[in-house]
Amino acid sequence: MRFQRTEIAEGIGFSSIIDEKFKTTSIAVRFIVPLSSETSAANALGMAALTTTSKAYPTPALLNEKLSALYGAGLTSFARKRGDLQVLGVSASWICDRYAIDGEDISGEMLSIVRGCLFEPDAENGRFSDEPFAITKTDLLDRIEAELNNKRGYALAKAAENAFRGEPAANSCYGNKETASAVTPEIAFSAYENILRTAQVEITIVSPEEIPGAEADFRRELSAIDRSPVPVVFRSKSPVKAEPETLSQEMDVNQCKMVMTMKSDSDDIYAMRMLSVILGELPVSKLFLNVREKLSLCYYCASGYSATKGALIIDSGVQRSNIDKVREEILRQIQLVCDGEITDQELESALLSREDILASVGDTPASWSSWYFERLCEGGISAPEDVLLDYKAVTKARIVEAARSLKLDSVWLMLDKEVG
Amino acid sequence: MSEISNITSRQTGDSCVHVKHSSGLDIYICEMPGFSSTVALFGTKYGSVNTMFRQRDDEEMTVVPEGIAHFLEHKLFENEDCKVFELYAKTGASGNAFTSFDKTVYLFKCSKNWQDSLRILLDFVQKPYFTQELVDKELGIIGQEIRMTNDDPSWRVLFNMLSCMYRSHPVKIDIAGTEESISKITAELLYKCYDTFYNLNNMVLSVAGNITAEQVLKICDELLIPCQDKGLETVFPEEPDEIIQPEIREAQPIGAQLFYYGFKCRDCSGEERLRKTLAASTAASLITDDASEMYQDLLKKHIINTTFDAEVFCGDGFFTVIFMCESDYPEEVRSAVLAEIERWKTEGIDEKAFQRIKKSTYGSLIRELNNVDAVANLMLSSHMDGVSPYDAIDMLSELTSQDVLRFAEEELREDRAVLSIIEKEGEKQ
């Protein structure tokens, strides 16, 4: 594998990852902007409109027809939340030219389509074309409505809304029904222009071979934009509430959900991540072994650490009558770590699991692409083996310290309608 | 003696090794140079549909409680002296398992120490340890899993559809069973099922990634315990071609209404099933083709959104083509799908669109070969389906629009279709 990153303009990085084992090429163009309730829906729509149509393919049917003729090439836009930031973008992937039955230049055509979508959108007089935009907007509104269909995902989103209240991270990366409804083709186009002008940009291509001219083509397109990039802060720890809050919502569900958000002011992110692994990311983690296996209280009880917000989130699906028992056991397990109860085997298992995951980063184009993007967000380019050294340096004492820095911020409950 | 053969794709040149091991086990190995991961799947042809069976020497059929294959999968992770996950924790591998309608698969994924992890996998799957105490302890955990899936509208919409489609076939039963059915499971029944289905002659091992065939086979030679083929016979109740009822609705606390519209088709097996699957998935892709006039028209009218999709869902004794979408207008989508099939009957299938969809399918099959997990899964599933891993890509090149039209005419029948809808609570019709 060969990795190379060039800063092709102020605030614009172009990374090329050449890995001969792949049969596909993929590209991700990521735009990083501050997350805000005022702009998140317009930004998401401004980006989604780009992959619905373009100047060269002015109807969704024409664009989709071209993509399927190019052996089912994928082209999609995305909007994600990363702490207090919104990461928006366009990504595409396609099979390599050597597999083209009719000898097509798939890479050349796809890069041209991606650039066309990004820089020559289907818009005139400062607005996206009405009909395709209406489809894009309806799709986003449907997606927002459908969030409730996934109960675990919904519970996590509501818990974040409560835990980070008053901070950008409380918002959804798609906006809500009201803000998305208010976005017009003009507003979305203006958001798109603003993103091109102000966002930090990272372009990443993962391919089995060099693609001559790819970097130069993007450099040329981007140099035509009058840019004034806005610096972004990748890490903004969330302050803990003075008193832990519990919020709940009743629904006609079979299983209750509980999401606990703990916060920490620790900057030792590797110790925090190891703590999360030891607590609840593996089938040998403390929460799995005790809450699930020993007490048979749930099917899942898992943890995850958000370094961007300094928050450890633990979620579980439980019976209403067992909610207190589960909460007590989770807090007891955290207290045990605070008291130094981490076995050598737990530490070794957590490290081996990290090592294994890091070693497999290069096995899919998508994981290579997101690996380097995430590292840039964390402050610099580093290979998986470099990060492994950071994990190896974490001691039991540092994990105990990390656990002691945790404070319960809030609990969000989805309750069934039975009497508790 | 084990028999070793190489299998190569005519279309792509990709290859893998098949071994009929002397123990009775079928083994597939794909060396993938340049990849760091190894994925190993050890599976048995035993899923939720296998509720009735016997072996050659049994006088009577054994009938077991619903959900027992899934229950057994959970319990096999406990050895007499320790839990399997504790062993994997020492190698760094990520171990897991899943039970589907027609298979149970134990797997691990790792980048280091794959040989130790393979030893763990082969060892624990061959060493069951069930006690009534361990069975009772699992009831609460699986009970919560069942409740969780009952809150999942995409799960409910499928099983509601199957319950209206299949009169007798156990595919209509939830894979995990019900809280009531699993309460009837005993350690003795688990052993009975294990002894019947976890016979190496009924199993397959699939390993892909950063490995060599020689190393894999050496470990297999060490650890596989030869099994005598006991003549397993699985039986399914007779299933008529007709459906039970054409429509079913359930209300749930959801944000977006969704539906499945499925056609009950006649089942088949082996290469015939693969050919039929390719014809069926091409027909489904043509109907959900986002470049088509019908799709764009429905999209503009907001009868569908971009979640409109289709899949072929088949296995032993069942074969269905399902159209799905989050939509407030399922009846309109049903009418549009049926009208498109009728249009094909008079106008035929657009050859240009057919060739384009074929290329798209070819592209997705190439992508599958780009991924260690997908290759391991492909080898295992192909074997269990009675075909070779690269047959799909080769058969696709032979598929014609006439094959697709014939499939649609014979199988996509309105009188054998079921519409299943999960409505928003409070908006029930």
Chai-1 contact restraints between the chains, C-beta under 6 A:
chainA,res_idxA,chainB,res_idxB,connection_type,confidence,min_distance_angstrom,max_distance_angstrom,comment,restraint_id
A,K21,B,G34,contact,1.0,0.0,6.0,A-B,restraint_1
A,F22,B,N370,contact,1.0,0.0,6.0,A-B,restraint_2
A,K23,B,I366,contact,1.0,0.0,6.0,A-B,restraint_3
A,K23,B,N370,contact,1.0,0.0,6.0,A-B,restraint_4
A,T24,B,N370,contact,1.0,0.0,6.0,A-B,restraint_5
A,A61,B,A291,contact,1.0,0.0,6.0,A-B,restraint_6
A,A61,B,Q296,contact,1.0,0.0,6.0,A-B,restraint_7
A,N64,B,D290,contact,1.0,0.0,6.0,A-B,restraint_8
A,N64,B,A291,contact,1.0,0.0,6.0,A-B,restraint_9
A,E65,B,A291,contact,1.0,0.0,6.0,A-B,restraint_10
A,S68,B,R356,contact,1.0,0.0,6.0,A-B,restraint_11
A,S68,B,S360,contact,1.0,0.0,6.0,A-B,restraint_12
A,A69,B,R356,contact,1.0,0.0,6.0,A-B,restraint_13
A,Y71,B,K359,contact,1.0,0.0,6.0,A-B,restraint_14
A,Y71,B,G363,contact,1.0,0.0,6.0,A-B,restraint_15
A,G72,B,S360,contact,1.0,0.0,6.0,A-B,restraint_16
A,G72,B,G363,contact,1.0,0.0,6.0,A-B,restraint_17
A,G72,B,S364,contact,1.0,0.0,6.0,A-B,restraint_18
A,I95,B,G363,contact,1.0,0.0,6.0,A-B,restraint_19
A,I95,B,I366,contact,1.0,0.0,6.0,A-B,restraint_20
A,Y99,B,I366,contact,1.0,0.0,6.0,A-B,restraint_21
A,I135,B,L299,contact,1.0,0.0,6.0,A-B,restraint_22
A,T138,B,H302,contact,1.0,0.0,6.0,A-B,restraint_23
A,D139,B,N305,contact,1.0,0.0,6.0,A-B,restraint_24
A,D139,B,T306,contact,1.0,0.0,6.0,A-B,restraint_25
A,D142,B,A256,contact,1.0,0.0,6.0,A-B,restraint_26
A,D142,B,N305,contact,1.0,0.0,6.0,A-B,restraint_27
A,E145,B,G255,contact,1.0,0.0,6.0,A-B,restraint_28
A,E145,B,A256,contact,1.0,0.0,6.0,A-B,restraint_29
A,A146,B,G255,contact,1.0,0.0,6.0,A-B,restraint_30
A,A146,B,A256,contact,1.0,0.0,6.0,A-B,restraint_31
A,A146,B,E326,contact,1.0,0.0,6.0,A-B,restraint_32
A,E147,B,G255,contact,1.0,0.0,6.0,A-B,restraint_33
A,L148,B,I254,contact,1.0,0.0,6.0,A-B,restraint_34
A,L148,B,G255,contact,1.0,0.0,6.0,A-B,restraint_35
A,N149,B,P153,contact,1.0,0.0,6.0,A-B,restraint_36
A,N149,B,I254,contact,1.0,0.0,6.0,A-B,restraint_37
A,N149,B,G255,contact,1.0,0.0,6.0,A-B,restraint_38
A,N149,B,A256,contact,1.0,0.0,6.0,A-B,restraint_39
A,K151,B,D151,contact,1.0,0.0,6.0,A-B,restraint_40
A,M251,B,P253,contact,1.0,0.0,6.0,A-B,restraint_41
A,D252,B,P253,contact,1.0,0.0,6.0,A-B,restraint_42
A,D252,B,E425,contact,1.0,0.0,6.0,A-B,restraint_43
A,V253,B,D151,contact,1.0,0.0,6.0,A-B,restraint_44
A,N254,B,R147,contact,1.0,0.0,6.0,A-B,restraint_45
A,N254,B,N150,contact,1.0,0.0,6.0,A-B,restraint_46
A,N254,B,D151,contact,1.0,0.0,6.0,A-B,restraint_47
A,Q255,B,R147,contact,1.0,0.0,6.0,A-B,restraint_48
A,Q255,B,M148,contact,1.0,0.0,6.0,A-B,restraint_49
A,Q255,B,D151,contact,1.0,0.0,6.0,A-B,restraint_50
A,P283,B,F85,contact,1.0,0.0,6.0,A-B,restraint_51
A,V284,B,F85,contact,1.0,0.0,6.0,A-B,restraint_52
A,V284,B,E86,contact,1.0,0.0,6.0,A-B,restraint_53
A,V284,B,A89,contact,1.0,0.0,6.0,A-B,restraint_54
A,S296,B,K137,contact,1.0,0.0,6.0,A-B,restraint_55
A,S296,B,G140,contact,1.0,0.0,6.0,A-B,restraint_56
A,S296,B,I141,contact,1.0,0.0,6.0,A-B,restraint_57
A,C298,B,Q144,contact,1.0,0.0,6.0,A-B,restraint_58
A,Y299,B,I141,contact,1.0,0.0,6.0,A-B,restraint_59
A,Y299,B,Q144,contact,1.0,0.0,6.0,A-B,restraint_60
A,Y299,B,E145,contact,1.0,0.0,6.0,A-B,restraint_61
A,Y299,B,M148,contact,1.0,0.0,6.0,A-B,restraint_62
A,G317,B,M148,contact,1.0,0.0,6.0,A-B,restraint_63
A,S349,B,A89,contact,1.0,0.0,6.0,A-B,restraint_64
A,L352,B,G92,contact,1.0,0.0,6.0,A-B,restraint_65
A,S353,B,G92,contact,1.0,0.0,6.0,A-B,restraint_66
A,E355,B,G92,contact,1.0,0.0,6.0,A-B,restraint_67
A,D356,B,G92,contact,1.0,0.0,6.0,A-B,restraint_68
A,D356,B,C110,contact,1.0,0.0,6.0,A-B,restraint_69
A,D356,B,S111,contact,1.0,0.0,6.0,A-B,restraint_70
A,D356,B,K112,contact,1.0,0.0,6.0,A-B,restraint_71
A,A359,B,S36,contact,1.0,0.0,6.0,A-B,restraint_72
A,A359,B,S111,contact,1.0,0.0,6.0,A-B,restraint_73
A,S360,B,S36,contact,1.0,0.0,6.0,A-B,restraint_74
A,S360,B,S37,contact,1.0,0.0,6.0,A-B,restraint_75
A,S360,B,S111,contact,1.0,0.0,6.0,A-B,restraint_76
A,D363,B,F35,contact,1.0,0.0,6.0,A-B,restraint_77
A,D363,B,S36,contact,1.0,0.0,6.0,A-B,restraint_78
A,D363,B,S37,contact,1.0,0.0,6.0,A-B,restraint_79
A,D363,B,V372,contact,1.0,0.0,6.0,A-B,restraint_80
